[in-house]
Amino acid sequence: MTFKEVRIDTLDMNPFTKIGKEWLLITAGTANDCNTMTASWGGFGFLWNRNVATVYIRPQRYTKTFVDAADTFTLSFFNRDFRKIMTYLGQTSGRDADKIAKAGLTPHNFEDTVGFEEAEMVFVMRKLYQATIDPEKFLDSSISEHYPEKDYHDIYIAEVVKVYVKEN
């Protein structure tokens, strides 16, 4: 499959649906050495005069080591036919299995990072900010229910460097 680069201002997508209901893959590394994880929390916006995305990764996720080691990562979006694969990739650790191969996905180089040939849309991201969620800052105490293990997410704010869509 081939991809074409598109301008971000030409995209017609609802981030609430794309992220919260259809999910995405956060991937970092190279085509020969990468890891990915499914995410359903995150957002897109405009900050520091840049188009950005915010993603959240728990400390125990293997993908976090790849994201932390690189300046860039990708956000890959798939059609609904990939729901079972997305579930598997979210439940299986790359420490324990070659989950990308088992899922039948093909790593594809995008700039100096990696996404997947099967994706419909891939965002190449450059990290700008990282911090760990501080539970002392919760203004609504019910949020703590999302952290029974006290494994607070790291927040990554990253600039959208490029956007690629699959060519038909």
Helices and strands as residue ranges (DSSP letters): E 3-6, G 8-10, H 15-20, E 24-30, E 33-39, E 42-47, E 50-57, H 62-69, E 72-77, G 80-82, H 83-91, H 99-103, E 107-110, E 113-116, E 121-132, G 135-137, G 141-146, E 154-166
